[in-house]
Amino acid sequence: MAIVELKLVSPIEVVNKDQIITIREEKDGKTPILGKIKISRGTIEWWPKGNKVNAHSLTWAKFAKLMADEVEMKRVKKTAKKKQTAV
């Protein structure tokens, strides 16, 4: 199973700086990198491990179509929102 670690304190607006997420797979007690996802205002890109020149790039509209057409939907339970306490 892939390991994705995101530490977000608040929403991130992608404006002039792209956001990069590293994807790792836990295997035999090790976590080698599978690749990176680069998120920008116009595209989402998959950069396979060791590839520094060529990426799989999709516009957001093409990504949405790919997900709708090619990926099976599954029912997902909503996560409970944490209650904030007044200070």
DSSP file (Angstrom, degrees, kcal/mol; ACC not computed):
  #  RESIDUE AA STRUCTURE BP1 BP2  ACC     N-H-->O    O-->H-N    N-H-->O    O-->H-N    TCO  KAPPA ALPHA  PHI   PSI    X-CA   Y-CA   Z-CA
    1    1 A M              0   0    0      0, 0.0    25,-2.2     0, 0.0     2,-0.1   0.000 360.0 360.0 360.0 140.1    0.0    0.0    0.0
    2    2 A A  E     -A   25   0A   0     23,-0.2     2,-0.5     1,-0.0    23,-0.3  -0.396 360.0-139.2 -72.7 148.1    1.3    3.5   -0.8
    3    3 A I  E     +A   24   0A   0     21,-5.1    21,-2.2    -2,-0.1     2,-0.5  -0.946  21.7 179.0-110.4 123.1    2.2    5.9    1.9
    4    4 A V  E     -A   23   0A   0     -2,-0.5     2,-0.6    19,-0.2    19,-0.1  -0.991   7.1-166.9-124.7 125.8    1.2    9.5    1.5
    5    5 A E        +     0   0    0     17,-0.5     2,-0.4    -2,-0.5    17,-0.2  -0.950  10.8 171.7-119.3 118.1    2.0   12.0    4.1
    6    6 A L        -     0   0    0     -2,-0.6     2,-0.6    15,-0.1    -2,-0.0  -0.985  13.8-169.3-122.8 132.0    0.4   15.4    4.0
    7    7 A K        +     0   0    0     -2,-0.4     2,-0.5     0, 0.0    -2,-0.0  -0.860  19.7 166.1-121.8  95.6    0.7   18.0    6.8
    8    8 A L        +     0   0    0     -2,-0.6    -2,-0.1     1,-0.1     4,-0.0  -0.938  20.8 177.0-114.7 126.9   -1.8   20.7    6.1
    9    9 A V  S    S-     0   0    0     -2,-0.5    -1,-0.1     1,-0.3     3,-0.0   0.761  77.8  -1.9 -93.4 -31.5   -2.7   23.3    8.8
   10   10 A S  S    S-     0   0    0      1,-0.0    -1,-0.3     0, 0.0     0, 0.0  -0.941  97.6 -65.3-149.7 167.7   -4.9   25.3    6.5
   11   11 A P        -     0   0    0      0, 0.0     2,-0.5     0, 0.0    -2,-0.0  -0.244  46.7-140.1 -57.9 146.3   -6.0   25.2    2.8
   12   12 A I        -     0   0    0     -3,-0.0     2,-0.6    -4,-0.0     7,-0.1  -0.949   6.4-151.0-112.5 123.2   -3.3   25.8    0.3
   13   13 A E        -     0   0    0     -2,-0.5     2,-0.9     1,-0.0    28,-0.1  -0.828  12.6-139.9 -92.7 124.5   -4.0   27.9   -2.7
   14   14 A V        +     0   0    0     -2,-0.6     4,-0.1     1,-0.2    26,-0.1  -0.751  49.6 134.1 -86.5 108.4   -1.9   27.0   -5.7
   15   15 A V  S    S-     0   0    0     -2,-0.9    26,-0.3     2,-0.4    -1,-0.2   0.622  78.5 -12.4-117.8 -84.2   -1.0   30.3   -7.3
   16   16 A N  S    S+     0   0    0      1,-0.1     2,-0.5    24,-0.1    -2,-0.1   0.567 123.7  63.9-102.2 -11.6    2.6   30.9   -8.3
   17   17 A K  S    S-     0   0    0     23,-0.0    -2,-0.4     0, 0.0    -1,-0.1  -0.962  77.3-135.2-120.6 122.0    4.2   27.9   -6.6
   18   18 A D        -     0   0    0     -2,-0.5     2,-0.4    -4,-0.1    22,-0.2  -0.354  17.5-130.1 -69.6 152.8    3.4   24.3   -7.5
   19   19 A Q  E     - B   0  39A   0     20,-2.5    20,-3.5    -7,-0.1     2,-0.4  -0.886  19.1-158.9-105.9 137.3    2.8   21.8   -4.8
   20   20 A I  E     - B   0  38A   0     -2,-0.4     2,-0.5    18,-0.2    18,-0.2  -0.966   5.3-166.8-122.6 131.4    4.6   18.4   -4.9
   21   21 A I  E     - B   0  37A   0     16,-2.9    16,-2.8    -2,-0.4     2,-0.5  -0.971  13.8-144.1-117.3 125.6    3.5   15.3   -3.0
   22   22 A T  E     - B   0  36A   0     -2,-0.5   -17,-0.5   -17,-0.2     2,-0.5  -0.774  12.4-154.5 -91.0 130.7    5.9   12.3   -2.7
   23   23 A I  E     -AB   4  35A   0     12,-2.8    11,-3.1    -2,-0.5    12,-1.5  -0.918  14.5-179.2-109.3 126.1    4.3    8.9   -2.9
   24   24 A R  E     -AB   3  33A   0    -21,-2.2   -21,-5.1    -2,-0.5     2,-0.5  -0.869  18.0-141.3-120.8 155.7    6.0    5.9   -1.3
   25   25 A E  E     -A    2   0A   0      7,-2.3     2,-0.6   -23,-0.3   -23,-0.2  -0.976  15.4-133.5-119.7 126.5    5.1    2.2   -1.1
   26   26 A E        +     0   0    0    -25,-2.2     2,-0.3    -2,-0.5     5,-0.2  -0.664  40.6 158.3 -78.2 121.6    5.6    0.2    2.0
   27   27 A K  B >   -E   30   0B   0      3,-3.0     3,-2.0    -2,-0.6    -2,-0.1  -0.943  62.9 -14.7-151.1 121.7    7.2   -3.1    1.0
   28   28 A D  T 3  S-     0   0    0     -2,-0.3     3,-0.1     1,-0.3    -2,-0.0   0.858 126.6 -53.4  54.1  40.0    9.2   -5.5    3.1
   29   29 A G  T 3  S+     0   0    0      1,-0.3    -1,-0.3     0, 0.0     2,-0.3   0.486 121.4 101.3  77.5   2.0    9.7   -3.0    5.8
   30   30 A K  B <   -E   27   0B   0     -3,-2.0    -3,-3.0    -5,-0.1    -1,-0.3  -0.760  60.9-148.2-114.4 162.8   11.0   -0.4    3.4
   31   31 A T        -     0   0    0     -2,-0.3    -5,-0.2    -5,-0.2     3,-0.1  -0.572  22.0-178.8-131.2  71.4    9.3    2.7    1.9
   32   32 A P        -     0   0    0      0, 0.0    -7,-2.3     0, 0.0     2,-0.3  -0.354  35.8-101.6 -69.6 152.1   10.8    3.3   -1.6
   33   33 A I  E     -B   24   0A   0     -9,-0.2    -9,-0.3     1,-0.2     3,-0.1  -0.563  29.0-172.7 -74.6 130.8    9.5    6.2   -3.6
   34   34 A L  E     -     0   0A   0    -11,-3.1    15,-2.3     1,-0.4     2,-0.3   0.804  59.3 -74.9 -86.8 -37.1    7.1    5.4   -6.4
   35   35 A G  E     -BC  23  48A   0    -12,-1.5   -12,-2.8    13,-0.3    -1,-0.4  -0.980  47.1 -84.1 166.6-167.8    7.0    8.9   -7.8
   36   36 A K  E     -BC  22  47A   0     11,-2.4    11,-3.3    -2,-0.3     2,-0.5  -0.975  18.8-144.3-133.5 146.1    5.8   12.4   -7.2
   37   37 A I  E     -BC  21  46A   0    -16,-2.8   -16,-2.9    -2,-0.4     2,-0.5  -0.945  15.9-159.8-107.5 127.3    2.5   14.2   -8.0
   38   38 A K  E     -BC  20  45A   0      7,-2.4     7,-2.4    -2,-0.5     2,-0.5  -0.938   4.5-161.7-110.9 122.8    2.9   17.8   -8.9
   39   39 A I  E     +BC  19  44A   0    -20,-3.5   -20,-2.5    -2,-0.5     2,-0.3  -0.905  18.6 161.0-108.8 123.8   -0.1   20.0   -8.6
   40   40 A S        -     0   0    0      3,-2.5   -26,-0.1    -2,-0.5   -24,-0.1  -0.784  53.4 -96.6-130.0 176.4   -0.3   23.4  -10.4
   41   41 A R  S    S+     0   0    0    -26,-0.3    19,-0.1    -2,-0.3     3,-0.1   0.854 121.4  29.1 -63.8 -34.4   -3.1   25.7  -11.4
   42   42 A G  S    S+     0   0    0      1,-0.1    18,-0.9    17,-0.1     2,-0.3   0.708 123.9  17.7-101.6 -22.4   -3.4   24.3  -14.9
   43   43 A T  E     - D   0  59A   0     16,-0.2    -3,-2.5    17,-0.1     2,-0.4  -0.923  51.9-137.6-145.6 165.7   -2.3   20.6  -14.6
   44   44 A I  E     -CD  39  58A   0     14,-2.5    14,-2.3    -2,-0.3     2,-0.4  -0.996  30.7-165.1-122.9 134.5   -1.7   17.6  -12.4
   45   45 A E  E     -CD  38  57A   0     -7,-2.4    -7,-2.4    -2,-0.4     2,-0.5  -0.948  16.6-150.1-126.5 142.0    1.5   15.7  -13.2
   46   46 A W  E     -CD  37  56A   0     10,-2.6    10,-2.7    -2,-0.4    -9,-0.2  -0.958  12.2-168.8-107.8 120.7    2.8   12.2  -12.3
   47   47 A W  E     -C   36   0A   0    -11,-3.3   -11,-2.4    -2,-0.5     8,-0.1  -0.910  17.0-142.7-109.0 101.5    6.6   12.0  -12.2
   48   48 A P  E >   -C   35   0A   0      0, 0.0     3,-2.1     0, 0.0   -13,-0.3  -0.236  40.4 -74.8 -61.6 154.7    7.6    8.3  -11.9
   49   49 A K  T 3  S+     0   0    0    -15,-2.3     3,-0.1     1,-0.3   -14,-0.1  -0.186 118.1  10.7 -50.5 134.3   10.6    7.5   -9.7
   50   50 A G  T 3  S+     0   0    0      1,-0.2     2,-0.7    -3,-0.1    -1,-0.3   0.436  95.5 120.9  78.0  -0.4   13.9    8.5  -11.2
   51   51 A N    <   +     0   0    0     -3,-2.1    -1,-0.2     1,-0.1     0, 0.0  -0.858  23.6 160.9-102.5 112.2   12.3   10.5  -14.1
   52   52 A K  S    S+     0   0    0     -2,-0.7    -1,-0.1    -3,-0.1     3,-0.1   0.400  73.8  38.8-108.1   0.5   13.4   14.1  -14.1
   53   53 A V  S    S+     0   0    0      1,-0.3     2,-0.5     0, 0.0    -2,-0.1   0.750 107.3  50.2-117.7 -43.3   12.5   15.0  -17.7
   54   54 A N        +     0   0    0     -6,-0.1     2,-0.3     2,-0.0    -1,-0.3  -0.876  58.4 175.5-111.7 131.5    9.3   13.3  -18.7
   55   55 A A        -     0   0    0     -2,-0.5     2,-0.8    -8,-0.1    -8,-0.2  -0.901  37.4-115.4-126.5 157.0    6.0   13.5  -16.7
   56   56 A H  E     -D   46   0A   0    -10,-2.7   -10,-2.6    -2,-0.3     2,-0.4  -0.856  45.8-171.0 -88.4 112.8    2.5   12.3  -17.3
   57   57 A S  E     +D   45   0A   0     -2,-0.8     2,-0.4   -12,-0.2   -12,-0.2  -0.907  13.9 174.5-118.6 135.0    0.6   15.6  -17.5
   58   58 A L  E     -D   44   0A   0    -14,-2.3   -14,-2.5    -2,-0.4     2,-0.1  -0.988  30.2-122.8-134.0 143.5   -3.1   16.2  -17.6
   59   59 A T  E  >  -D   43   0A   0     -2,-0.4     4,-2.5   -16,-0.2   -16,-0.2  -0.407  39.1-107.0 -70.8 164.2   -5.2   19.3  -17.5
   60   60 A W  H  > S+     0   0    0    -18,-0.9     4,-2.4     1,-0.2     5,-0.2   0.869 121.6  52.8 -64.0 -34.9   -7.7   19.3  -14.6
   61   61 A A  H  > S+     0   0    0      2,-0.2     4,-2.1     1,-0.2    -1,-0.2   0.914 111.4  45.6 -65.6 -42.5  -10.6   18.7  -17.1
   62   62 A K  H  > S+     0   0    0      2,-0.2     4,-2.7     1,-0.2    -2,-0.2   0.870 111.7  52.7 -68.4 -35.9   -8.8   15.7  -18.6
   63   63 A F  H  X S+     0   0    0     -4,-2.5     4,-2.5     2,-0.2    -2,-0.2   0.926 109.3  48.9 -62.9 -44.9   -8.0   14.4  -15.1
   64   64 A A  H  X S+     0   0    0     -4,-2.4     4,-2.3     2,-0.2    -2,-0.2   0.910 113.2  47.3 -61.1 -43.0  -11.6   14.6  -14.1
   65   65 A K  H  X S+     0   0    0     -4,-2.1     4,-2.8     2,-0.2     5,-0.3   0.918 111.2  51.1 -65.6 -43.7  -12.7   12.8  -17.3
   66   66 A L  H  X>S+     0   0    0     -4,-2.7     4,-2.9     1,-0.2     5,-0.5   0.926 112.1  46.8 -58.6 -46.3  -10.0   10.1  -16.8
   67   67 A M  H  X5S+     0   0    0     -4,-2.5     4,-1.2     1,-0.2    -1,-0.2   0.902 115.4  45.7 -64.5 -40.9  -11.2    9.5  -13.2
   68   68 A A  H  <5S+     0   0    0     -4,-2.3    -2,-0.2    -5,-0.2    -1,-0.2   0.884 122.3  35.8 -69.1 -38.5  -14.9    9.4  -14.2
   69   69 A D  H  <5S+     0   0    0     -4,-2.8    -2,-0.2    -5,-0.2    -3,-0.2   0.832 129.1  26.2 -85.5 -34.0  -14.3    7.1  -17.2
   70   70 A E  H  <5S+     0   0    0     -4,-2.9     2,-0.5    -5,-0.3    -3,-0.2   0.639 102.9  74.1-111.2 -17.8  -11.5    4.8  -16.0
   71   71 A V  S  <<S-     0   0    0     -4,-1.2     2,-0.2    -5,-0.5    -1,-0.1  -0.879  76.9-123.8-109.6 127.9  -11.6    4.5  -12.2
   72   72 A E        -     0   0    0     -2,-0.5     2,-0.2     1,-0.1    -3,-0.1  -0.437  26.5-128.0 -68.3 133.5  -14.3    2.5  -10.5
   73   73 A M        -     0   0    0     -2,-0.2     2,-0.3    -5,-0.1    -1,-0.1  -0.518  26.7-171.8 -78.3 149.2  -16.2    4.5   -7.9
   74   74 A K        -     0   0    0     -2,-0.2     2,-0.3     2,-0.0     0, 0.0  -0.986  30.4-101.9-139.7 152.5  -16.6    3.2   -4.4
   75   75 A R        -     0   0    0     -2,-0.3     2,-0.4     1,-0.0     0, 0.0  -0.560  38.6-166.1 -74.3 131.2  -18.7    4.2   -1.5
   76   76 A V        -     0   0    0     -2,-0.3     2,-0.2     0, 0.0    -1,-0.0  -0.977  17.3-127.2-124.1 129.6  -16.6    6.2    1.1
   77   77 A K        -     0   0    0     -2,-0.4     2,-0.2     1,-0.1     0, 0.0  -0.500  29.5-114.0 -73.3 142.1  -17.7    6.9    4.6
   78   78 A K        -     0   0    0     -2,-0.2     2,-0.3     1,-0.1    -1,-0.1  -0.497  29.1-123.0 -71.8 144.2  -17.5   10.6    5.6
   79   79 A T        -     0   0    0     -2,-0.2     2,-0.2     1,-0.1    -1,-0.1  -0.682  29.2-106.5 -88.3 145.6  -15.0   11.3    8.4
   80   80 A A        -     0   0    0     -2,-0.3     2,-0.3     1,-0.1    -1,-0.1  -0.467  32.0-121.8 -71.8 137.9  -16.3   13.0   11.5
   81   81 A K        -     0   0    0     -2,-0.2     2,-0.3     1,-0.1    -1,-0.1  -0.594  25.9-117.8 -78.5 140.2  -15.4   16.6   11.9
   82   82 A K        -     0   0    0     -2,-0.3     2,-0.4     1,-0.1    -1,-0.1  -0.599  26.1-123.5 -78.2 136.9  -13.4   17.5   15.0
   83   83 A K        -     0   0    0     -2,-0.3     2,-0.4     1,-0.0    -1,-0.1  -0.646  20.4-136.2 -80.7 134.1  -15.2   19.8   17.4
   84   84 A Q        -     0   0    0     -2,-0.4     2,-0.4     1,-0.0    -1,-0.0  -0.745  15.3-141.0 -89.9 136.4  -13.2   23.0   18.2
   85   85 A T        -     0   0    0     -2,-0.4     2,-0.2     1,-0.0    -1,-0.0  -0.778  18.0-115.5 -98.4 142.4  -13.2   24.0   21.8
   86   86 A A              0   0    0     -2,-0.4    -1,-0.0     1,-0.1     0, 0.0  -0.478 360.0 360.0 -73.8 143.1  -13.5   27.7   22.8
   87   87 A V              0   0    0     -2,-0.2    -1,-0.1     0, 0.0    -2,-0.0   0.404 360.0 360.0-105.7 360.0  -10.5   29.1   24.6
